[in-house]
Amino acid sequence: MSETITVRCHGCRVGMKIKAEYAGKLRKCPKCGTIFVVPSQDGETTPPAPEVLAELRRQAALAKKKEQEAEASAGSPGSSASSAGPASSASVSETLPRPAAPKITFGFGGASSENAIGAFGSGAGTSSSEETSEDIQAEGGIQPVERPKRLEPAYRYVILDSERMVAYWQNETGWQVNDGVKLVSARRNAQVIPKQGDFRFLELQLGTVDEEFRITKIRIFQLARQYSVTKIAQEENDVLSTITRHAGLTRSQKNALLQGLKKHFMRSVWADSPAVYDYLMNEDFHSHEIS
């Protein structure tokens, strides 16, 4: 793969050169502000899944609301920020930083065409510029995430809602969904797949440690709240496009994961992996990668 790929925005048709390492990630067109998925090779960009855009809008709106509430609190007479003096004001500013970029679309900051793209000329060919798209840092509460590009045959994948295992994937069976009693084929039982909720997507990386089979790493992601899990009834990898950010697990989700591990693995696979076992038992609800 070359170091850069040449793509054309599906929104405004402007061309740009982007680092190949960003393939599969979300980026923002510096000309029209369209959010797009970077293709894996030269060609036209594609829009993110609708549920991903909805999640970005939701998080951007929440961030804007928090900023407005902070400004209102800081400016109101008798507020704790004004009565506490300059030190308190500085604390509020540090806790809720105001985005530096004035333009925010769906929670993403902007990038200028001068330093972010090598633009196409009028219709054909690329410009002589060798500049490439820089990583667009997210604002408004959501960060660009290094999501899995595909489901790896040697790994296992789990989807949790707030308190139970919703779905499980292994290469031999594909996606299976919890029908309330047992795991059944997601393709043949799409009607039981939940359409909305607070979902976590877990990648369980498996390997050998001292010639013993172990879970060597767990990566945890947040899925879009609506119509993300329904993707598992379609193509196996489609659900990956609905990942919005890294996330931790709540105590109930840890308990659900523990029950799933007990059911699908020998105890030594997870219990003899110190980092995994400690994470399941401790009060860490923030870490999104355990290894």
N, C-alpha and C positions, 0 to 999 in steps of 0.2 A: 504494500500500500504506500502511495506517495505521501509526503509530509503534509500536503494540502490537497483539498478537493475543491472543485469549482461548482458552485451551486447557484440556482436562481430562485429568488423568493417567489412563492406561489401567490403572494398577495399583490406585490407591485411589479414583479418581473425583473427587479434589479438583480444583477449578478454580483457575486462576491467569492473570495477565496477564504476558506475556513480550514483551520487545522484538522487533519484527519482524525486526531484523537478525540474530537468532539462528536464523532458519529453516534447517532442515537440519543444525543442530549438535546435539551430545549435551548433555543437561542431566540433573540429578538432582532428583527430586521432593523438596521440603523436608519433606514430611509422612511419606511412606513409604520414601523412599530409592531408588525405582525409577529406573533410567536410561532415558531416552527420547530419541527424535528429535523435535525441535521441528517441528511442521507449518508449511507456508508460509501457511496461513490458519486462521481460527477452526475449532476442531474437536478431536477426540481425538488424543492423542499415540500414537506407535507405538514398539514396541521396536526397538533396533538389531539388525542381523543377528547370528545366533548366534556367528559367528566373531569379530565385533567384541567381544562380551561375553567370549568366551573369551580374547581377547588382553588385555583390560582386567584380567581375573582373573589372568592369567599375570604381567603386569607389576606388579600390586599385590603378588602373592606374592613376586616377586623383590625388590621394594623393602622389604617387611617382613623378608625374610631378611637383606638387607644391613644393615638397622637393628639386627636382633638380633645379627648378627655383630659389628657395631661396638660395641654395648653390652657384649657378652661380652669383646671384646678390650680395651676400656677398663677393665673391672672386674677382669680377671684379674691376679694378682700377677706382677710381672716383665714385664708387657707393655710395649711401647715407649711407649704412651700414658702409663702411670703412672710409668715411670722417667724420662721426659723432663720431667715436671713440668707446671705449669699451662699453659705455652705450647703443649705438645703436645696436651693435652686440648682446648684452644680450637680447635686446628687440626682435630681430628677432628670437633668439633661443627660447625664451619663447613663442612666438606666433606660431612657427612651430616646435614643439618638434620632435626630431628624434626618431623613434620607438626603444625601448630597445631591443626587440627580433630580432635576425638577420634573422630569417626565417619567411616569411609572405606568406601565401597562401590564395588568394581570400580575402585579407584584414584581416585575422585573425592571431593573434599571436600564438606562439607555446606553448606547455606544455611538460615537460619532463616526461618520463614514470616512473622515480623514485619517483616523488611526485604527479603524476596525476592519475595513474591507478593501479589497482590490476590485473596483467597480468595472463593470463591462462598459465598453464604448457604446456608441449609438447603434445597438442592434447586434453586432457580431464581434466575437473575439473579446479577450480580456485586456485590461490595461496593463502597462508595463510595471505597475506597482507590485512589489513583493510583500507588502504588508498583509497580515492575516488577521482574522477575527480574534480578538482577545476574549478571554473568558468573561462573559457578562455576569457580573456579581448580582445576586438577587437582593431585592429589597422588599419591604412590606411583609416580612415574616416567612418567606420561603426561600430555600437555598437550592442552587443547582445540585443535582444528586447523581452520583455514579451508579445508575441502576444496572442490574444484570442485562446483558444483551440477549441472552437466551437461557433456557433451562438446561442445565448441564446434566447429562445422563448419570454421572457418578454422584450427584448431590440429591438432596431431598428438599422439598419446598412445602411450607405450611402457611395457611391463611387462618388468622384468628379474628374473631370479633371481640367484643368487650369481655366475654367470659367463656368462650368455648372454641374448639377447633372447628372451623367452617369447612376447610378443604385441605387435601393432602395430595402431593404429587410425588411419584417415583416413576422412573423410566419404564418399568415393566407394565404399569397399569394406566399411566396418564393421570389426569386430574380426577379425583374422587371427591364428592361432596357429602357432608354429613346430613343425612335425612332425619336426624333426631334419634335414630336407633343404631345405624351403622353407616359406613362409608359406601357410597354407590357411585356408578359412573356419572360424571358431570354432564357428558354429552347426552346421555339417555334420560337424565333426570333434571333437566334445566329448570323445571318448575319449582324445585325446592331450594334453588340457589337464592340467597338473600340479595335484594336489590339495593339496600342502603344500610349503612352502619359505620362504626368506627373500626376499620379493618387494619390489621398489620400483616405484612407479607414477610416471611422469614425464609432465608436461604441457609440451609444446614449443609455446610461443607464437610465432607467425609474423607478420611485418609487413614494411614497407618502410623501409629506411634509405638516404637519398640516392637514392631511386627504385630501390633494389636489394632483392630478396627476401632476408630474413635471419631466422634464429632470434633473436628479441629477448629472450626470457626462458625459463628452464627452472625449473619447480617440481618438487620431489621429495618423495614421500610413502612411508611404510611401509604395506604392506598386511597384513592379518591373516595369520597363518602357515598357517592351514588353510582350504580351500574358498573362498578369496577369488577366485582367478583363474578358477575354474569359472563365476563369474557372467557372464563375457564371452560364454558360450554362450546366455545368456538375453537380457534387455533390455540394450541397449548401456550404459545409465547405471548398471546395478545394481552394478557393481564399485566405484563411488564410495562406496557405503555401508560398504565394508570397510576404508576408509582409517582408520588408527589414530593416526598422528602424522606430523610432518615427519621427514625422514631425509636422510642424506648417501649418497654412493656409495663403495664400495670401489674399489681399483685395478682388480680384475677386472671390476666392473660398468662402470667408466668405459671400459675397453677394449671391452666388449660394446656399449656405447652408441656408441662411435666407429665400430665396424664397421657398426652399423645406420645411422648417419648417412651413411657412405660409400655404402651400398647404396641408400638411399631419397632422398638429396638430392644436388644438385650441390655440389661442394666449397665454392663461394663462400658457400652458404647458411649453413654453420656455421663454416668456417675464417676467413671475413672478418668474423665477429662476435667481436671481441677477447675479451670476457668469457667467451663459450662456449669458444673455442679455448684460452684460458689455463686454464680450469677443467679441461678434458679432459687437459691436459698436466701440471698441477701436482699437488702432494701434498695438496691440500685434500680431506679425506674427511668434512668436517663440514657444509659449507654445504648448505642445502636450497633456496636460491633464487639463481639466477645471472642477472644482467642487466647 
